[in-house]
Each structure stands twice: as C-alpha cells, then as structure tokens.
C-alpha cells in the first residue's frame, strides 16, 4: 500500500531538484518537452510545470501555481508554456499526460 498522501509525489516529498529527478531516470527519452499539471480538489489549488530537455540536460524550465483552479487549466497552461520552448519550424517531441 502506498503511504503517501494523494497529491504528494516521491520526488516532492524528498525535495529533489529538477536535475536530481532527471538523474534518477535513465530509461526513456533524453530530449523533448515534458509537461504536467494538476490540482488538489477540482477546483482547488493547483500547479503546472514544463521542462525542455536536450540530450539529458535541462535547457528550459518553468512552473507556476494558482490558488483556485482546475486540473484541465493547469494541464493546458503547462502545454502552452512547453510549446513556447520550441522555435517555429523546429521538430521536437512533446510528452504529456
């Protein structure tokens, strides 16, 4: 059984940096734009994040918080921000849920 509270990730509970999180994952893509957003309750307080990784190195990252939002708004904000990391005409894979 998972003892973490809903909405508490293992990496957040350990207070890891972005670089430390990336270092823990050795399989999967090493380049692309990765986005995610969520909220606790729906509506409720929420957050979003987007990161661009190139050859295993963080090139860009942004995140944000809203005190009263929905999970859809946070997912979309993450995607909008992540797409802003891509230059016009550039081909980049985007990973989201």
N, C-alpha and C positions, 0 to 999 in steps of 0.2 A: 504494500500500500504506500502511496506517495504521501509523505508527511508535510509537504509544502502547502501553504495556503493557496487557494486559487488566485492566479494573477501574479504569483511570485516565482520567477524563473530561478533556476540554479545559479546562473551567471549573475543575476541581480543580487541574490542572497549572498554571493561571495564577493560582490562589489568589484568585478573584474573590469579592466579597461577594454576598449574595442580590440586593441592589438592582442591582449591576453585571450580574449574569446576566439579570435581568428586562429591563434596559435594552437588552440585545443582541437581544432577541426582540420584533419589532414586529408580527408577524402572530400570529393565533390569539386565544384568549380573553383578556380583560383582567380577568375576575373569576372566582372559583371557588376550590375547594380542590384542590391538587395534591399527590400523594403518590408516594413511591417508596421501595423498599428493596432491598438486595442483600447478598450476602456473597462473599468471595473463598475459593473452595472451598465445598463443600456437604456437610457442615457446615464452618464456618470462621469467621473474624472477619467481622462484618457491621455494617451501619448502615442507618438509615432517616431519612426526612425528610418533613415535611408543612408546607405553607405555604398560608395563605389570602390571596388577592389580591382587592382590591376596587378597581375602576376603575384598574388598573395600579399600585396601591400595596399594599405588604405590610401586612396587618392583623395577622396572627399567624404565627409560625413556631416549629417545634420540631424537634429531631433527636436521635438517640441512637446508641449503639454497644453491641455485645455482642461479647465476645472469642471466643465459641464458639456459633454459631447456624446457622440455615438461611435460605435466601433467602425461603422462604414465611413464616417467623416475622417477618422484617424487613418484608416487604410488608404483612402483616397489622397489625403494630404501627404502621406509617405510616398505614394506613387508619383504624384505631381512633383514633389521635391526631387525624387530619384531621377525622373526623366529630365530634369533640369541639369543633371550632371553630364548629359550626353550632348555632344556637339551635333548640329544639323548635318545630316548625311552620314554620320558615324554609325556603324553596326555594333551594337552591344547587346548581350543577353541581359534580360531583366528577370529577377527571381522574386516572387511574391506569393502570398497565400491568399 
